[in-house]
């Protein structure tokens, strides 16, 4: 027992970065936003119900300074709780996402207890030997399709535990696994085409058909996907050839131990009939989830129920027994408890900003700066304004409802089409949400992959620079189309 405890402690030390944890980063951001509520004047736009959007939207020209509501010590302490639900009205904020993550973890714990994933990974590696690199563009394309069509984001958290072991077993590193999922889905959202949570809601708020500007968004989607896939593939090849060049090289052994459970030697493996059935149920669960989200308006409650039901079915098929089934479910949920906490903390940042009433003031400042600018200056400044606001409002739908009713009409005076404003908004939001510490999907994905935030920045910053140049070039050309 002492040896096992020491081994676990050493593994945890290997996975620990000197950079602050996600929890510390988010708490510091809560404190920072609270401090800004003492500096930035509070203000509000009048809001009216927009039937097309289904939400209240700001009315241009109605901004007024209101009595300040600076957030103090108790507000900061209450922010994580308020991130899960509003203590006054009991309205859910992020508690549904957190519970979904726990149910997902429980499901994965039950599946792992059958040994099916472990054996399946080793079997897949045998079949893919010599062709592993092509997993990267194929998987990134699939995630990008999810992002561009229905804004795949929180749903991706389910795939990290599945794909990272496969990526590591193929000779790559945990960062490659995180990149395939996070960048793949992220570039899809950046180049959203029919995404109801970005393109559609923003276009409705701007009073234009969501199909306007579709061609330019396809250019962003396809071009961005190619850039990202090539970038990740080059990195993966470099890491496989020389593991010391990985940005998480110091954690390599710890990652392999954690994700491969010591099974470095693939050897000859064969799935039992029960394990095959479990993997079929496993795959069907995700197929049903994607179907439900994309066509049946499912959200976290129904997805959580799906994973709970699937866990029970797996337990019955694998004949785990009641005690082992329940124990495996709880153990799996425990593994993702930290990710669930991150979701609430990230939402707490938005709560502080809303209670401090500074979002509209920031938006009004942007409105003033965009007045009387040239076409090129307008669209590029619009992109950077949306980039900055995305750090404060990471939700694509939330940012669309907040900014589009105010900023889109300004395009008429600058002789810029409103669809280009929508494209600039979704590009900025998608770009920022590849690194945004206030976006729970980023912090959650990194937490599952055991990749510290600073290591992720080291990996992705050149890609961010390339994508920024690509986006600004595309939207600048769009002015003349």
N, C-alpha and C positions, 0 to 999 in steps of 0.2 A: 504493500500500500504506500509506503514511504517513497519507493522508487517511482510509482505511478504519479504521485503528487509532485515529486521533483520534476518528472518529465513534463507534466502539464504546465508547471510553472516556467520551465525553460522555453516551452513552445510559446507561451504567452509573451515572454520577454522577447523572443525572436520576432514576434508579430507586432511588437510595440514600437512606435516611432517617437522620436523626441518631439515631433510636432504635436500640438494639442489635439485631443480627441474631438470627434464630431460634437459631442455633448458640450465641451468647453467652447468650441467655436460658436455654436448656436446660442449658448448663454451669453457670450460676449456680444454677439450681434443683437440680442434682445436688449442688453444694457446700452449698446450704441444707439439703437433706434429710440429707446426711451430718452436718452440724453438729447437726441435731435428734437424731441417734442418740446424741450425747454428752449430751443434755439429758433426753430422754424415756426413761424406764426400759424395758428390753426385757421382753417378756412374750409368752405363748402360750396359746391355748386348745387343749384336746385336740381332735383331729379324727377323724371316722369317715367311712367311705365312704357316700355317699348314692347309692343306685342310680338314683333318679329323675333326679338332677342329673348323675350320672356323674362326680362329683368328691368329694374329701374336703371335709367342711364342719365348721365349728366347733361344739362342743357347749356350749350355754349353761351357765353356772355353773362352768366348769372353768378359768377364767383363772388363770394363775399367773405371778408375776414370775420371770424367768430371768436367767441371767448376761448382762450387757450385752455387746453386740457393736458398739461404736462404729466407724464407718467413717472410715478415715484417708486420708492423701494418696494412697497407692497404690490404695486402693479407688475413690477419685474418678477417678483416671486410667484405671483398668480398667473403669469403669462403661460408657463408650460401647461398648467391645468386648463386654462382658457383655450389653449391650442387644441385640446381634445374636445371640449364642449364649453358653451357659454354658461358660466355659473349662475347668471341671472335668469336667463330664459330657458336654460337646459337644451338649447338647440345644438345639434352636433356640429363640430368643426372637423377635426381630423380623427375622431374616435372610431369612425367606421373604417377608415384606412388602416388604423392600428390593429383593430380586431381582425380585419382581413389578413393582415400579415401574420398574426398569431395562428389563425386557422390554417393558413398556408404552411407555416412552419410545422404545425401538428401533422398535416397531411404528409409533408416530406419526411418527417420523423417516422411515421408508420411505414412509408414505402422503403425508407432506408433500413428499417428493421428486418425487411424480407431479404436484403442483400441483392435485390434486383438491379438497382442503379449501379452499384459497384461492379457487379458481374457484367451488366450491359455495357458499361464504359469500356471495360477491358476487351469485350467482344467487338465493340465498335472500332477500337483502335487497331485491332488485328485486321479488320476489313479495310480500314482507311490507310493502312501503312503505305507511306510514300506519297499520299495525296491529301494529307491533313490540311495543308495550307488553303485548299479550296473551300474548306468549311467556313473560312472567314468571310469572303465576299458573298457566299450563298446565305449564310445566317444574317449578315448585315442587311442584305437586300430584303429578306423576309421581315426583319424588324422595321426596316424603313417603310415597307408597305403598310405595316400596322400603324406607324407614326403618321404617315401622310393621309391615311384613310379615316382613322378614328382616334388619332391622338394618343396612341399607345404610350403610356407612361408608368403609372403605378403598377399596371399589369406585368411589366417587365421584371418586377422584383421576384416573381415566381421562377424566373428562368436562370438566375445567377447560380443557385445551388445545383442546377442540372448541368449547365454548360461549362462552368469554370473547371470542374474536375476533368471533363473531356478535353478542354483546351490544355490544361496542365499535363494530362497524360500524353498528349500529342507532342510534348516537348517545349511548349510555350510557357508563359507565366500568367499569374493571376490578373495582371493589368490587361493583357490581351483579351482574357475572358470578359472582364468588365467593359473593355472598349467595344467589343463586338456587340454587346447588348445596349450599353448606354449611348454610344455614338450611333449605332445602327438605328435605333428608334428615334434618337435625337435629330438626326439629319432628316428623317422622315417628317418629323414635326416642323423642322425648319423649312422644309419644302412642301408644306401641307398643300394638298390639292382639294380634297373634299372633307377635310377634318372638321367635324361639326363644332369642336371646342376651340378652334382657332380661325380658320378661313371663313367658315359659314357664319359664326357669331360676329366676327369682326366686320364682315361684309354687310351683314344685316344692320349692324350699328352704324355703318357708314352709308347705309341706304343705297347699296349697289348689289347687283346679282353676284353670287359668290363665284360664278364662272368667269367673271371679268378678271383678266390678269392670269388666267390659268396657264397660258403658254410660258410666261416668264417663271412661274412657280415650278413648272416641269423642268425648266433649265436649271433652276436652283436645286431641285431634287436630284436629278440625274447627275449633274455636274458635281454636286456636293457629295453624293454617294460614291462616285468614282474616286474623288479626292480622298475621302475618308477610308475607303476600302484599301486603296493603294498605300496610304499612310500606315494603317494598322498591319497590313501584310508585310511591308518592309520592316517594320519594327519586330514583328513576330519572327521573320526569317533571321534577323540579326540576333535575337535572343536565343533561338534554337541553335544557331551556329556557335554562339558564345554566350552562355548563360550569365556571365559576369557583366554583360552589357545591359541586362535588365535593370529597369529603374527600381525594382524591388529585389535585387540580387541578394541582399542580406537576408531576406525572408524566404528565399527559394526553398530551403529544406523544410522550414516550418510550414510553408504553403503546401508542399507535397505531402507532408505528414497529415496535415489537417484535411485536405481535400481528397487525397487518394487513400487515406487511412492505411498507409504503409504498403500499398500494393503497387510498387514501382515496376515490378516484373510482371509483364502482361501474361506471359506463358500461354498455355492452351486452356481456354476457358469455355464452358458450355452452359448455357442457360437451361435451367430446369423448366418443366412445363408450367409449374406454378409461377416461376419468375417471369416467364413469357406472358402469362395472363396478367400479372401485376403490371408489367410494362405497357401492355395494351390498355389497361384501365388508366394507367398514368397518362398515356398519350391522349386518350379520349377525353380525359378530364380537361386538358388544356384546349383541345378542339372545341369542346362544349363552352368553355369559358370565352374563347374568342368569338364564337357564334353568338353567345348571349350578349357580350359587350357591343359587338358590331351591329347586331340586327334586332336585339330584343330589349335594348335600353337597360341592360343589367348594370348595377353598380356594386359597391363593395359588399353590401349585405347578401345579395344573391351569390356573388362569387365566393364569399366565405361559407355560405351554406353548401355550395357545390363541393368545396374542398373537404368540409366536414363529412358529407355523405360519401365522397370518394374514399376518404380515409377508412370509414367503417366497412365499405365494400372490399377494400384491399385487405383489411384485417380479417374479414370472413374468408375471402378466397385463399389467403395465405395461412389460415388456421392459426393465427397468432394467439388466440385466447383473449379473454376480457382484460385480464391484468396487464398482459404485455401490450395489447392494443392501446389501452388507456395510458400506460407508462410511456410508450413510444410517442404518443400524441403530445403528451405534456413535455417530454424532453425536446421534441422538435419545436414546439412553441417557445420553449425557453431559449433555444438557440437564436431565435429571431426577436426576442424581447427587446434587445438593444435597438434594433431597427424600428420597432414600434414606438419606442420612446423618442427616437429621433424625429419621427413624423410629427409628434405633438410639439416638440421644441421648435421645429421649423415653422409650424403654423402659429406658434406663439409670437413670432416676430411680426407677422401680419396683424395679429390681434393688437399688439402695442401700437403699431402705426395707425390702425383704424381708430383706436380709442384716443390717440393723440391728435387725430384729424389733420394730419400733415400731407396725406397723399394728394388731396385736391390742391393744396398750395403748391406742391411740386409740379403738378400738372398745369396749373395756371402759369407758373413761371415758364414752363416749356411753351405754352400757348403764346406768350408774349415774345419769346425769342424767335419763334417761327414766322412772325409777321414780316411782310415786306422783304422777302428773300428771293433770290433767283431760283429757277427750277432745280438746278444741280445742288445749290446750297441747301434748299429746302428739304429735298429727299434725303440727302446725306445727314443733315442735322436731325431730321426725323428718325433716321435709323439709330443715331447715337442717343437720342433722347429715350427711345424705346428700349435701347440697351441698358441705360441706367435705371429706368423704371422697372425693368425685368428683375433686377436684383431685389427690389422692394416688393414687387408683385409677380412672383414666379408663375402663377397660374395663367395659362394662355387665355382662358375664357375671362378670368378676372381682369387681366390687363386690357383685353379687348373692350370689355364693357366700361372700364374706367377711362381709357384714352381715346378710343375711336370716335365717340360722339363729339368730342372737343377738337381733336386734331384733324380728323378727316375733312371737315368743312374748310379748314384753312388751305387745303390743297387747291381749292377752286380759285383762290386769290393768287396763288403762286403758279397757276396754269399747269398744275400737275394732276394727273388722273387719280381718283380716289382709290382705284384698285392697286396702284403702285404704293400708296400709303399702307394699305393692308399688307402688301407683300413685304414692305420694310418692317412693319410691326412684327409679323410672324417670323421673319428671318432673324430679327434682333432677339426676340424671345427664345427662339429655338437655339440660337448660338449661345446665349448666356446660360441656358439651362443644361449645357454640357459641363459647366463648372460651378454652377450657382450653389453656394453653401446654404441658401435659404430654401432650396428646392429639395424636398424630402427624397425624391427619387435618386438624386445624385448622392447625397449623404448615405441614404439607405443602401444603394447598390455598392458603394465603396465599403460600407460596413460589412455587408455579406461577403464581399470579395476579400476582406481583410487588407484593403489597400488604403493607406493613409491619404488624407487630402493633399498634403504637400507632394507626395509621390505622384499623385494623379496630375497635379499641375505641372510637374516636371515633364511628365509624358506628353501632355496634351497642348502645352502652350504653342509649339510651332504650328500645330494643326489649327489652333484658334486664329493665329495670325494669317495663315493661308486662307481659311474660310472667310475671315473678315475682308480681306482683299477681294476675294471672289464675289462676295455678296455686294460690296460697294460698287464693284465694276458692273455687275448685272443690273442693279437698281439704277445706276447712273445711265447705262445704256437705255434702260426702260423709259427714261424721261423723253427720249427722242423717238420712241416707237409710236 
